[in-house]
Amino acid sequence: MRSPSPAVFVLICLVVPVAANAQISSANQDSGSALAVVSPDASVPIPGPSHIVAPPAPQSAQLTLGDRFKLQARVSFGPSAFILPAVEAGYTMAHPPNHFPPDWSDGGPGFGRNYGGLFARHTTSGLTHFATAAALHEDPRYTACECTNAFARVLHALAYTVVDRSGSGRNTFAASNFAGAFAGGFVGMAYEPNGFNDVTHAYQRSALEFTRYIVGNQLAEFSPQLFRLLHEMHLPRKAVAAVTAPAPQTPDSPSQTPNSDQPAPTKP
C-alpha cells in the first residue's frame, strides 16, 4: 500500500489538526470572532479557535450551513492542506512500496502524482465529512470528556469517532467520520496506478483516513494539557494559541473574553 509507515503516519496525523488549529486561530483573530482561552495564570486571556472543542453542555444555537462551510474551508483549503501532502508525498517517494511504478516514484512528475493523489484523498475525505455532518445535523466539533481520569478520557476520545454529538447536543452515530474515511479511501481508485487502485488498497486508505479522526480526537481531548505545557515553556501567547485547541468550557470555569467579565460565545 502506498502510504507512510504507522509511526510516520501518526506523526502526520498529529500535525494535521495542529496546523489546522493554527490556521483557524489566525483567521478568527483577524475577523475578531475568536474565543478567549484563559491562560494557566488566569490573568492573560489568549485567543483560540472554538471549532475543535465544543462546550460539554448543549449549545444554545446550532451551527448554520455557512458556519460549517467556513470551518471546513479553513481546514481543507488552508496552508496545511497544501503543505502536508507534500511531506507525505516526499516520504512515499523516499520509501516506495513494493511494485510501485517508476513514473510514481521518480523525479518531479512522480512527486506531482503522489502529491495530487494525497491532496485529492484528504480533500475528498474532508468535504464528504462536512456534507454528511451538515445533512445529518452532526456537530463537527469535538466535545471533550467531563471526567478527569486519563484512561477514561482516552476511551472517550476513541469512542467519539463512532458516537459524536448532534447539533442539539444529543449523542448520535458519527456517520460523517465513516463517510469521510471511505470517500477518501475509495476516490483513489480513479487515479492510483495499477496494482494500487483495487478495493483492498481502497479499504487500507480508508483505514488511514479514519485513523486521522482518531488521532485528531485524542489531540483535541488533551489540548488543555498541551496548552499548559507550551505556556510553561514561555512561548509567546500567540504561538500557544495557534498550536492548541481551547480548554473545554465547563459551568465552573467559562471562557472569558478580553476586557469583559461575561462568558464568551460558544460559536466562532
C-alpha positions in Angstrom: 0.0 0.0 0.0 1.3 3.4 -0.9 1.4 5.1 2.5 3.8 6.1 5.3 4.7 3.7 8.0 2.4 3.7 11.0 4.8 5.7 13.1 5.2 8.4 10.5 1.5 8.4 9.7 0.7 9.0 13.4 3.1 11.9 13.4 1.5 13.4 10.3 -1.9 12.9 11.9 -0.8 14.9 14.9 0.5 17.7 12.7 -2.7 17.9 10.7 -5.0 19.2 13.5 -2.3 21.3 15.0 -1.7 23.1 11.6 -5.5 23.4 11.1 -5.8 24.9 14.6 -3.1 27.5 13.7 -5.0 28.4 10.5 -8.3 28.9 12.2 -6.9 30.6 15.2 -5.3 33.2 12.9 -8.4 33.6 10.8 -10.6 34.0 13.9 -8.3 36.7 15.3 -8.3 38.6 12.1 -12.1 38.5 11.9 -12.5 39.4 15.6 -14.6 36.4 16.3 -12.2 34.3 18.4 -13.0 32.9 21.8 -10.5 33.7 24.5 -8.8 30.8 26.4 -7.7 31.7 29.8 -4.1 31.0 30.4 -2.9 29.0 33.4 -2.2 32.1 35.5 -5.8 33.2 34.7 -4.6 36.7 34.2 -4.0 36.9 30.4 -6.7 35.6 28.1 -5.3 34.1 25.0 -7.4 34.0 21.8 -8.0 30.5 20.5 -10.2 28.6 17.9 -13.5 27.3 19.1 -14.3 24.8 16.4 -12.2 21.9 17.7 -13.6 21.6 21.2 -17.3 22.3 21.9 -18.7 23.1 25.3 -19.9 19.9 27.1 -23.4 21.4 27.6 -25.8 21.6 24.6 -25.3 24.8 22.7 -27.9 27.5 22.6 -27.7 27.9 18.9 -26.9 25.4 16.2 -24.2 25.9 13.6 -25.6 27.3 10.3 -24.6 25.9 7.0 -22.4 28.9 6.5 -20.7 28.4 9.8 -20.0 24.8 8.8 -18.6 25.7 5.4 -16.2 28.3 6.9 -14.9 25.9 9.5 -14.3 23.2 6.8 -12.9 25.6 4.2 -10.2 26.7 6.6 -9.1 23.1 7.1 -9.5 21.8 3.6 -8.1 24.8 1.8 -5.8 26.4 4.3 -1.9 26.3 4.2 -1.6 23.0 5.9 -3.9 21.3 3.4 -1.2 22.1 0.7 1.9 21.6 2.8 1.2 18.3 4.5 0.5 16.3 1.3 3.9 17.4 0.1 5.5 15.9 3.3 3.6 12.6 2.8 4.5 12.5 -0.9 8.2 13.1 -0.2 8.2 10.2 2.3 6.4 7.9 -0.1 8.9 8.6 -2.8 11.8 8.0 -0.4 10.3 4.7 0.8 8.1 3.5 -2.1 6.1 0.3 -1.6 6.9 -2.9 -3.5 6.0 -2.9 -7.2 5.4 0.8 -7.2 5.7 2.0 -10.8 8.7 4.2 -11.7 6.6 7.1 -13.0 5.1 7.4 -9.5 8.4 7.2 -7.6 11.0 9.1 -9.7 11.5 12.8 -10.2 9.2 15.8 -10.4 6.4 14.0 -12.3 6.3 11.2 -9.7 6.2 13.7 -6.9 3.4 15.6 -8.6 1.3 12.4 -9.0 1.8 11.5 -5.3 1.1 15.0 -4.2 -2.0 15.3 -6.3 -3.3 11.9 -5.1 -2.8 12.7 -1.4 -4.3 16.1 -1.8 -7.4 14.7 -3.5 -7.7 12.0 -0.9 -7.6 14.3 2.1 -9.8 16.9 0.4 -12.4 14.4 -0.6 -12.4 13.0 2.9 -12.9 16.4 4.5 -15.6 17.6 2.2 -17.5 14.4 2.5 -17.3 14.7 6.2 -18.6 18.2 6.0 -21.5 17.3 3.7 -22.5 14.3 5.8 -22.4 16.2 9.1 -24.4 19.0 7.6 -27.1 16.7 6.1 -27.4 14.7 9.4 -27.1 17.7 11.7 -23.9 16.5 13.4 -21.8 19.0 15.2 -18.4 18.8 13.5 -16.6 19.9 16.7 -15.2 17.5 19.3 -16.9 17.5 22.8 -14.3 16.9 25.5 -14.9 14.4 28.3 -16.0 15.9 31.6 -14.1 13.3 33.5 -10.5 13.7 34.9 -9.2 10.1 34.7 -6.7 10.0 31.8 -7.7 6.4 30.7 -11.3 7.4 30.7 -10.5 10.4 28.6 -8.6 8.3 26.1 -11.6 5.9 25.8 -14.0 8.9 25.4 -11.9 10.3 22.6 -11.7 6.9 20.9 -15.5 6.3 21.3 -16.2 9.8 19.9 -15.1 8.6 16.5 -18.1 6.3 16.5 -20.6 8.2 18.5 -20.5 12.0 18.5 -23.0 14.8 19.1 -25.9 16.2 17.1 -26.4 20.0 16.7 -28.8 19.9 19.7 -26.2 18.2 21.9 -27.6 14.6 21.8 -25.4 11.6 21.2 -25.6 10.3 17.6 -23.8 7.9 15.3 -20.7 9.5 13.8 -21.7 8.8 10.2 -19.7 11.7 8.9 -16.4 10.1 10.2 -17.1 6.9 8.3 -18.4 8.6 5.2 -15.3 10.8 5.1 -12.9 8.0 5.6 -14.5 5.7 3.0 -14.8 8.6 0.4 -11.1 9.5 0.9 -10.0 5.9 0.6 -12.1 4.9 -2.5 -11.5 8.1 -4.5 -8.0 6.8 -5.3 -9.5 4.0 -7.4 -9.9 6.7 -10.1 -6.3 7.7 -10.4 -4.0 5.3 -8.4 -1.6 3.2 -10.5 -2.4 -0.4 -11.5 -2.0 -2.7 -8.5 -3.0 0.1 -6.1 -6.4 1.0 -7.5 -8.2 -2.1 -6.2 -10.7 -2.5 -3.4 -8.2 -3.9 -1.0 -6.0 -0.8 -1.2 -9.1 1.4 -1.1 -10.0 -0.1 2.3 -6.5 0.3 3.5 -6.5 4.0 2.6 -9.9 4.4 4.3 -8.4 2.9 7.4 -5.7 5.5 7.3 -8.2 8.3 6.9 -10.2 7.0 9.8 -7.0 6.9 11.9 -6.7 10.7 11.3 -10.1 11.2 13.0 -9.0 9.0 16.0 -5.7 10.9 16.5 -7.4 14.2 16.0 -9.9 13.4 18.8 -7.1 12.4 21.1 -5.2 15.7 20.4 -8.4 17.7 21.0 -9.1 15.9 24.2 -5.7 16.5 25.7 -5.3 20.0 24.3 -5.6 21.7 27.7 -2.6 19.9 28.9 -0.7 20.7 25.8 -1.8 24.3 26.2 -0.3 24.4 29.8 2.9 22.7 28.7 3.6 25.2 25.9 2.7 28.1 28.2 5.1 26.8 30.9 7.8 26.7 28.2 7.3 30.5 28.0 6.3 30.5 24.3 4.7 33.7 23.0 1.0 33.9 23.8 0.0 33.9 20.1 2.1 30.8 19.5 0.4 29.0 22.3 -3.0 29.9 21.0 -2.0 28.9 17.4 -1.0 25.3 18.2 -3.6 24.3 20.8 -7.3 23.9 20.9 -9.0 25.8 23.7 -9.6 24.2 27.1 -13.1 22.7 27.3 -15.6 25.1 28.8 -17.4 23.9 32.0 -20.1 25.6 34.1 -17.5 26.2 36.8 -14.8 27.8 34.5 -16.3 29.5 31.5 -14.0 31.1 28.9 -13.6 34.8 29.2 -13.3 37.5 26.5 -10.7 40.2 26.8 -11.8 43.2 28.8 -15.1 41.5 29.7 -16.5 39.6 32.7 -19.1 37.9 30.6 -18.7 34.3 29.3 -17.5 34.1 25.7 -20.0 32.9 23.0 -19.8 29.3 22.1 -19.8 29.8 18.3 -16.9 31.2 16.3 
